[in-house]
Amino acid sequence: MGGSTVANLSDRDRERIIELLEKGEELPLDYKQILFPPEKKEYELVYAGKEREEDILADTMAVPLQPIKTFSTNGGGWTNKLIFGDNLQVMKSLLDDPEVKGQVKLIYIDPPFATKQEFRGSQDQKAYQDKIAGAKFVEFLRKRLIFLRELLANNGSICVHLDWKKIHYVKSIMDEIFKENNFIGEIVWNYGSPSGGRAAGKKLVKSHDTIIQYAKHYGNHSYKSYYLPYSDKYIKDWFKYEDDQGRKYQKRQRDKDENGKIIWEVQYLDESKGAPASTVWNDIQQVYADPRAYKHRSKGIGELLDFPTQKPERLLERIIEISSEKNDLILDVFSGSGTTLAVAEKLGRRWIGIDCGKLAIYTMQKRMLNLKAEIGNKGKPLNPKPFTLYHAGLYDFSKLKKLPWEEWRRFALLLFNCRSNRHTVSGIELDGYKGNSDVLVFDYQKEGGVVLDYGFIDDLHSMVGSKLGRQFFIIAPTASVMFLEDYIDKGSMRYYILRIPYSIINELHNKDFEAIKQPIDESQVNDTVDAVGFDFIRPPRVECTFSLEKPKGQLLEYATVKIDTFKSEAMLKGASQLANRESLSMIMVDFSYVGEIFNLDKVYYSSEIEKNGWKVYLPKEEFKKQIMIMYLDIYGNEYREIKCLKDFKSED
């Protein structure tokens, strides 16, 4: 330890550290840096808010995965995973899954490009704020890269897809996390200019992204060659000859015999693998670069979706083919529109996809259930292998209450990052530990309707109070707790009540509970989000008027949904103070709902709805027998209703 720095601690600081350690509480960050200084490296990227790897791995809160629904029955064994939740918390949970930890052969991530936090050259306040925001983005990604490294197989690799804004910073932190000697290489995806190469003012036209790839251990990594088909011009210039069967070939001089006669080397076109791929890929367009894609989409052909930053299947096909084999496990923790998952499915790989956006989850769910066998979403329908949708951090409490006691106990402990360890104190059976403190999971299922009141605390304290440390944790459903305090003091003992549902109090976790926020317009779909804690599904309160009307300037009549009331019922800090409709994120519609599965057809963002006077105009011709309208609040809670065209009344 840095001796001179530790020696300079005041007596008060020393007493405070000892007190915190005896209580089993976390040390403040400034103490940690003094007592456990970071390892000195030859070079590293230094910025505000950079945490130690050990603290990131230890302090990140794990959230249990609650299975919601399993789709498809095509096969057995492993079931693919589609997970709604904050990827950091989910990855902490996946570290406890032996089928996942150290088993992932390929990780591909296309994280948010931090487009709103550009570095500027000027030294004004705005530039300073942008640099701080930039540092937050780098740390946001670094935390996730640390967990991804832990999940990666020894012979696996990771590909990170970024544009020019942050690639240099991310390369530096990946050198730290994965080590520079495990750097495989850099791929430049030159997708061309959607504008057809028009000048962009004083700047060059942006026409490429960068993908950097690292191995877990370079010596163990198996990287395959990839060959591209020859161009027509190359075939015409080089495969000039045909044999008696009409097979094209090229011939090259290999040597001369002793008489000076040329010895030819013959290569047939139909036996050639093609041209080896280089590190510059300029033969794959963006999904929307081809104007025909929009025409195809209207006919249900092709891969274009209404999702920002969608990447083409051909790009992921090449990455997956180069870096994995059939049945290998592929992971994408910023899954977005689900291109990685769709291509992994088509190429016979297993997969896990994570995203914090409900729009992304429903986009991927529909995509996986409507796959075509060929890359580019063409060809015959493909029935996917089974996959399960999970919630992590937003739970259906009604389903949890039906769990058997043992499953409920395990869930409750995981929910508050407690370790399961049954033990007995003074004849009272306890369930585990939080830090060094004892934990009791309150059995609300006992016959007789037992409740957690002041009398329960009194009785518990009289039996075990003298045998415990200074704090004790009780996990219980909110409905079973008969008082409002977050903790009860008895002498020198403090009994914390961890409520389910529960917004984690500052004294325990050093920051307010924050749910994953859902976007209110398209520009926010890929915003970076750090969630802390969890919540329970509470459908928002929705009241609407349904009518048939012609929007201003339109000739056609639309089925119109006017949102009169929208209030989030989430039990989160500040949620109840939001004004009417202020908590609306978006409305999603399935125009051909047939029950069981919601198939997303159209999304309407809150910002767009507000501009239209809180009205949503639904094309009548899109209606099938019935539609499902899903109203989503900014915390991810849903309210659903089924409507037929006859439910929309003419205003005349």
Buried (B, 14 or more C-beta within 10 A) or exposed (E): EEEEEEEEBEEEBEEBBEEBEEBBBBBEEEBBBBBBEBEEEEEBBEBEEBBBBEBBBEBBBBBBBBEBEEBBEEEEEEBBBBBBBBBBBBBBBBBEEEEBBBBBBBBBBBBBBBEEBEEEEEEEEEBEEBBBBBBBBBBBBBBBBBBBBBBBBEBBBBBBBBBEBBBEBBBBBBBBBBBEEBBBEEBBBBBBBBEEEEEEEEEEEEBBBBBBBBBBBBEEBEEEEBEBEBEEEEBEEBBEEEEEEEEBBBBEEEEEEEEEEEEEEEEEBEEBEEEEBEEEBEBBBBBBBBEEBEEBBEEEBBBBBBBBBBBBBBBBBBBBBBBBBEEBBBBBBBBBBBBBBBBBBBBEBBBBBBBBBBBBBBBBBBBBBBBBEEBBBEEEEBEBBBBBBBBBBBBEBEEBEEBEEEEBBBBBBBBBBBEBEEEEBEEBEBBBBBBEBBBBBBEBEEEEEEBBEEEBBEEBBEEBBEEBBBBBBBBBBEEBBEEEEBBBEBEEBBBBBBBBBBBBBEEBBEEBBBBBBBBBEBEBBBBBBBBBBBBBBBBBBBEBEBBBBEBEEEEEBBBBBBBEEBBBBBBBEEBEEBEBBBBBBBBBBBBEBEEEEBBBBBBBBBBBBBEBEBBBBBEEEEBEEBBBBBBBBBBBBBBBBEBEBEEBEEEE
